[in-house]
């Protein structure tokens, strides 16, 4: 067998393994802190996987006007707002790794707008893209995020890279981290990465 043929066979095997690996990753469910898959339209808290990075995710009034920012509580106490995930793929009943979804706070605000997350403009001071709330006025790409795995089971990163929504587009993808500003903790892309976990508080059954 010639070296050229061996090289071609090796390339085919490698491509098959990479494709199989990516397919398996795309079908992996995102798990909450109970070890259960995150379900469509159910409510969850998001919080840092490492302490001293802030508390649960919440809405932040950054400068006294709308839109509101996505941010973190300044305390580890059980505050924060629940969020709801809506996968882009209508057949997905649970949230999967590396698949696009929308996420919105399960809350009402004084701002007459959606509480869906979206990518905002670059912050003039830090140069980072802040995560704010409201409907994307463009093509809707800004409202779609995805969850990627870390090397630790059950701990994830949140990214903006909506390639399910537009597979042929070239996005400047980014991973979410924190930006501290005037005592507030904001969520932003293009900086340090914030590992997170997803917490669903199980209801307590009472008997009478």
C-alpha positions as CSV (number, residue, x, y, z in Angstrom):
1,X,0.0,0.0,0.0
2,X,1.5,3.4,-1.0
3,X,2.3,6.1,1.5
4,X,-0.1,8.4,-0.3
5,X,-3.0,6.0,0.1
6,X,-2.1,5.5,3.8
7,X,-2.1,9.2,4.3
8,X,-5.5,9.6,2.6
9,X,-7.0,6.8,4.8
10,X,-5.6,8.4,7.9
11,X,-7.2,11.7,6.9
12,X,-10.5,10.0,6.3
13,X,-10.4,8.3,9.7
14,X,-9.4,11.5,11.5
15,X,-12.3,13.5,9.8
16,X,-14.7,10.7,10.8
17,X,-13.5,10.8,14.4
18,X,-13.8,14.6,14.6
19,X,-17.2,14.6,13.0
20,X,-18.4,11.9,15.4
21,X,-17.0,13.8,18.4
22,X,-18.7,17.0,17.4
23,X,-22.0,15.3,16.8
24,X,-21.8,13.6,20.2
25,X,-20.9,17.0,21.9
26,X,-23.9,18.7,20.1
27,X,-26.2,16.0,21.6
28,X,-24.9,16.3,25.2
29,X,-27.5,17.8,27.6
30,X,-26.6,20.7,29.8
31,X,-27.1,19.6,33.4
32,X,-28.2,21.5,36.4
33,X,-26.7,21.2,39.9
34,X,-29.1,18.2,40.6
35,X,-27.6,16.4,37.6
36,X,-30.8,16.7,35.6
37,X,-31.0,18.1,32.0
38,X,-32.0,21.8,31.7
39,X,-35.6,21.7,30.4
40,X,-37.2,24.1,27.9
41,X,-39.4,26.7,29.6
42,X,-38.5,25.7,33.1
43,X,-37.0,28.2,35.6
44,X,-33.4,28.2,36.8
45,X,-30.9,30.3,38.6
46,X,-27.5,30.9,37.1
47,X,-24.6,31.5,39.4
48,X,-20.8,31.5,39.4
49,X,-19.2,28.1,39.9
50,X,-16.4,29.8,41.9
51,X,-17.1,31.9,45.0
52,X,-16.1,35.6,45.3
53,X,-17.2,36.2,41.7
54,X,-20.6,37.5,42.7
55,X,-24.0,35.9,43.3
56,X,-26.8,34.7,41.2
57,X,-27.6,36.4,37.9
58,X,-30.0,39.3,37.9
59,X,-31.1,42.5,36.2
60,X,-28.8,45.5,36.7
61,X,-29.8,49.2,36.2
62,X,-26.5,50.4,35.0
63,X,-27.1,54.1,34.4
64,X,-30.6,54.8,35.5
65,X,-32.2,54.2,32.1
66,X,-33.3,51.3,29.8
67,X,-32.3,48.9,28.6
68,X,-31.3,46.9,31.7
69,X,-28.1,45.0,31.9
70,X,-27.5,41.3,32.7
71,X,-25.4,41.1,35.8
72,X,-24.7,39.4,39.1
73,X,-25.7,40.1,42.7
74,X,-23.0,41.5,44.9
75,X,-23.7,38.9,47.5
76,X,-23.6,35.1,47.6
77,X,-26.9,35.1,49.5
78,X,-29.8,33.3,47.7
79,X,-31.1,36.3,45.7
80,X,-31.1,36.8,42.0
81,X,-33.7,36.2,39.3
82,X,-34.7,32.9,37.6
83,X,-34.2,32.6,33.8
84,X,-36.0,30.5,31.2
85,X,-34.3,28.9,28.2
86,X,-35.8,28.4,24.8
87,X,-33.8,26.3,22.4
88,X,-33.6,27.4,18.8
89,X,-34.3,23.9,17.5
90,X,-38.0,23.4,18.1
91,X,-37.5,19.6,18.5
92,X,-35.2,20.2,21.5
93,X,-37.1,19.7,24.7
94,X,-33.9,20.1,26.7
95,X,-30.9,22.5,26.4
96,X,-27.9,20.9,24.7
97,X,-24.3,21.8,24.7
98,X,-23.1,23.9,21.7
99,X,-26.7,24.6,20.5
100,X,-28.3,28.0,20.2
101,X,-31.1,29.2,22.6
102,X,-32.7,32.3,23.9
103,X,-32.7,33.1,27.6
104,X,-34.9,35.5,29.4
105,X,-35.4,36.5,33.0
106,X,-38.7,35.4,34.5
107,X,-39.4,38.9,35.8
108,X,-41.3,42.1,35.0
109,X,-39.6,45.5,34.9
110,X,-40.4,49.1,34.6
111,X,-38.8,49.1,31.1
112,X,-41.4,48.4,28.4
113,X,-39.3,45.7,26.7
114,X,-38.4,42.0,26.8
115,X,-36.1,40.6,29.5
116,X,-34.4,38.4,26.8
117,X,-30.7,38.6,26.8
118,X,-28.9,40.2,23.9
119,X,-25.5,41.4,22.9
120,X,-25.1,45.2,23.2
121,X,-22.7,47.7,21.8
122,X,-19.1,47.9,22.8
123,X,-18.6,49.7,26.2
124,X,-16.7,52.9,25.5
125,X,-14.4,52.5,28.5
126,X,-13.6,48.8,28.6
127,X,-14.1,48.0,24.9
128,X,-16.1,44.9,25.8
129,X,-19.6,44.0,24.6
130,X,-22.1,44.1,27.4
131,X,-25.0,41.7,27.7
132,X,-28.2,43.7,28.0
133,X,-31.9,42.9,27.7
134,X,-34.5,43.5,25.0
135,X,-35.3,42.3,21.5
136,X,-32.6,42.5,18.8
137,X,-33.7,45.1,16.4
138,X,-31.6,43.6,13.6
139,X,-31.8,40.1,12.3
140,X,-32.3,38.5,15.7
141,X,-28.9,37.0,16.0
142,X,-28.0,39.0,19.1
143,X,-30.6,37.2,21.2
144,X,-29.1,33.8,20.8
145,X,-26.5,32.3,23.1
146,X,-25.1,28.8,23.7
147,X,-23.5,26.8,26.6
148,X,-20.1,25.1,26.2
149,X,-18.5,22.6,28.5
150,X,-15.5,23.2,30.7
151,X,-13.0,20.5,31.8
152,X,-15.1,20.1,35.0
153,X,-18.4,18.1,34.9
154,X,-21.5,20.2,35.5
155,X,-19.6,23.5,35.1
156,X,-20.1,25.6,31.9
157,X,-19.3,28.8,30.0
158,X,-21.9,30.9,28.3
159,X,-21.0,32.1,24.8
160,X,-22.4,34.2,22.0
161,X,-21.9,32.5,18.7
162,X,-25.2,31.9,17.0
163,X,-24.1,29.5,14.3
164,X,-27.3,27.4,14.4
165,X,-29.3,30.5,13.6
166,X,-26.9,31.4,10.7
167,X,-24.5,28.6,9.8
168,X,-23.0,30.6,6.9
169,X,-22.3,33.8,8.9
170,X,-19.0,34.8,10.3
171,X,-19.5,36.1,13.9
172,X,-17.0,37.6,16.3
173,X,-17.9,35.1,18.9
174,X,-17.2,35.7,22.6
175,X,-17.4,34.0,26.0
176,X,-19.2,35.7,28.9
177,X,-17.3,37.0,31.9
178,X,-17.8,39.7,34.5
179,X,-17.0,43.5,34.4
180,X,-17.0,45.4,37.6
181,X,-18.1,49.0,37.4
182,X,-19.0,51.4,40.2
183,X,-19.8,48.6,42.6
184,X,-21.9,46.7,40.1
185,X,-21.1,43.4,38.5
186,X,-22.0,43.3,34.8
187,X,-21.9,40.4,32.3
188,X,-19.8,41.1,29.2
189,X,-18.0,39.4,26.4
190,X,-14.4,39.7,25.2
191,X,-12.6,39.4,28.6
192,X,-12.1,37.0,31.4
193,X,-14.3,33.9,31.4
194,X,-16.8,33.1,34.1
195,X,-17.6,29.4,34.8
196,X,-21.2,29.0,35.9
197,X,-23.7,26.4,37.1
198,X,-27.4,26.2,36.7
199,X,-29.6,25.7,39.8
200,X,-33.2,24.6,39.9
201,X,-34.8,24.7,43.3
202,X,-36.9,21.7,43.8
203,X,-40.4,22.3,45.2
204,X,-41.1,21.1,48.7
205,X,-44.1,18.8,49.1
206,X,-46.3,19.6,52.1
207,X,-48.9,17.2,53.5
208,X,-51.9,18.3,55.4
